[in-house]
Amino acid sequence: MITRYTLRKHGLELNRDFTYLETPFATMKPMLLEKKVDAAYFAQPFASDPDVVAQTNTLFTTDDTMGPLMLNFIAARGSFIAKHRPAMVDFMEDFIRVVRWYYDPANRDESIKIVSEASKVPEPVLGRYIFSKGDNYRSLDALPDLTVIQKNWAAMKELGLMRQEMNVNDYADLSIVKEAAARLKK
């Protein structure tokens, strides 16, 4: 989506000016370095791979073109929330506690070690970006940025990835996360 959106902003259209090959993230590095493709999109942790950093040039970043992204966020149906609201607030309280622990600079080395062991991504690669402003930075209160989500949805609609326009405010209820964050301030 990001590549297509960026190229469209520069007057280039899919199947007219370029072709697009979908491939797993892990195969993008060898395909680019072996010159099987002319360009590749590298999400983290692949963008911080030392070979990628040393042997490629960055044409653009997400921040250069679309600005922040928030394509992933926690969601639940209203009927589920109504039935399980106290448990949802408890869950969000625990989630916020974890987010704050991982982003606390005092825990950075241990955070990186935990993620490295779970993901098998080397610590030096993770250390280049994770749990910092270089990562897809998150609110320490776990609040989604509704303006960013709306912008992302608009880009998806423009590219034909969504059939109809959607207004995030019609679906968002931040009361659970705000209640959970308030508990942690006591």
C-alpha positions in Angstrom: 0.0 0.0 0.0 2.7 2.5 1.0 4.7 1.9 -2.2 1.7 2.2 -4.5 0.4 5.3 -2.6 3.8 7.0 -2.9 4.3 6.2 -6.5 0.8 7.4 -7.3 1.6 10.7 -5.6 4.5 11.0 -8.1 2.3 10.2 -11.1 3.2 6.5 -11.5 0.5 4.0 -11.8 0.5 0.2 -11.2 0.6 -1.9 -14.4 1.1 1.3 -16.5 4.4 2.5 -15.2 5.6 -0.3 -13.0 4.8 -3.9 -12.0 4.5 -5.2 -8.5 5.6 -8.5 -7.3 4.2 -9.8 -4.0 6.8 -11.8 -2.1 7.4 -12.6 1.6 9.5 -10.0 3.5 12.3 -12.5 4.0 12.8 -12.9 0.3 13.0 -9.2 -0.6 16.6 -8.8 0.5 18.0 -11.6 -1.7 15.8 -10.6 -4.6 17.0 -6.9 -4.5 20.7 -7.7 -3.8 20.7 -10.3 -6.6 19.1 -7.7 -8.9 16.0 -9.8 -9.6 13.9 -6.7 -8.7 14.7 -3.0 -9.1 13.3 -1.9 -5.7 11.9 -3.5 -2.6 9.9 -2.3 0.4 11.6 -3.2 3.7 9.5 -3.2 6.9 11.2 -3.6 10.2 13.3 -5.6 11.2 14.3 -6.1 7.5 15.0 -2.4 7.0 17.6 -2.5 9.8 19.4 -5.6 8.4 23.1 -4.6 8.2 23.4 -5.9 4.6 20.3 -3.9 3.5 21.7 -0.8 5.2 25.1 -1.2 3.7 24.1 -2.3 0.1 21.0 -0.3 -0.7 19.8 3.3 -0.9 16.5 4.5 0.6 14.3 6.1 -2.0 11.6 7.1 0.5 10.2 6.2 3.9 6.7 6.0 5.1 7.2 9.2 7.0 8.3 11.0 3.8 5.1 10.1 2.0 2.2 9.1 4.1 3.3 10.2 7.6 2.7 7.9 10.5 0.9 4.6 10.1 -1.4 2.9 12.4 -2.7 -0.1 10.5 -2.8 -2.4 13.6 -4.8 -1.6 16.7 -6.9 -3.5 19.3 -10.6 -3.8 18.3 -13.7 -5.7 19.5 -17.3 -5.8 18.7 -19.6 -3.6 20.7 -21.7 -6.6 21.8 -18.6 -8.3 23.2 -17.5 -5.2 25.0 -20.9 -4.7 26.5 -20.8 -8.3 27.8 -17.2 -8.2 29.1 -16.4 -4.6 29.8 -14.8 -5.1 33.3 -12.5 -7.8 31.8 -11.7 -5.6 28.8 -10.7 -2.7 31.1 -8.5 -5.2 33.2 -6.9 -6.4 29.9 -6.2 -2.9 28.7 -4.7 -2.0 32.1 -2.3 -5.0 31.8 -1.6 -4.1 28.2 -0.7 -0.5 29.0 1.5 -1.7 31.9 3.4 -3.9 29.4 3.7 -1.2 26.8 5.1 1.2 29.4 7.6 -1.4 30.7 8.9 -2.2 27.2 9.3 1.5 26.3 11.0 2.5 29.6 14.6 3.3 28.8 15.7 1.5 32.0 14.3 -1.7 30.5 15.6 -1.3 26.9 18.3 -3.9 27.0 16.1 -6.5 28.6 13.2 -5.6 26.2 15.4 -6.1 23.2 16.7 -9.4 24.5 13.1 -10.7 25.1 12.0 -9.7 21.6 15.2 -11.1 20.1 14.7 -14.5 21.7 11.0 -14.6 20.7 11.5 -13.4 17.1 15.0 -14.8 16.4 16.0 -11.3 15.1 19.5 -10.4 16.4 19.7 -7.9 19.2 21.9 -5.5 17.3 19.3 -5.3 14.5 16.5 -4.7 16.9 18.6 -2.2 18.8 18.6 0.1 15.8 14.9 0.9 16.0 12.7 -1.0 18.4 11.1 0.7 21.4 12.2 4.1 20.3 11.0 7.0 18.2 12.6 5.1 15.2 10.0 2.4 15.6 6.3 2.8 14.8 6.0 4.7 18.1 3.0 3.9 20.2 1.2 5.9 22.9 2.3 4.9 26.3 -1.4 5.0 27.3 -2.2 2.6 24.3 -4.4 5.2 22.7 -4.8 4.8 19.0 -4.3 7.9 16.9 -7.7 8.2 15.2 -6.5 11.0 12.8 -3.7 8.7 11.6 -6.1 5.8 11.2 -8.5 7.9 9.2 -5.7 9.1 6.9 -4.6 5.4 6.4 -8.1 4.4 5.6 -8.4 7.2 3.1 -5.2 6.0 1.3 -6.6 2.5 1.3 -9.8 3.7 -0.3 -7.9 5.8 -2.9 -6.0 2.7 -3.9 -9.1 0.6 -4.2 -8.2 -1.5 -1.1 -11.4 -0.5 0.6 -14.8 -0.4 -1.2 -16.3 2.4 0.8 -15.2 5.4 2.9 -15.3 4.8 6.6 -15.2 7.3 9.4 -13.1 6.0 12.3 -15.1 8.1 14.8 -18.2 6.0 13.9 -16.4 3.0 15.3 -14.1 4.2 18.0 -14.8 4.1 21.7 -11.7 5.0 23.7 -13.4 4.9 27.1 -12.0 1.4 28.0 -8.4 2.4 27.3 -8.9 5.8 29.0 -10.4 4.1 32.1 -7.5 1.6 32.2 -4.9 4.3 31.9 -6.6 6.3 34.7 -6.3 3.3 37.0 -2.5 3.3 36.5 -2.2 7.0 37.5 -3.7 6.4 40.9 
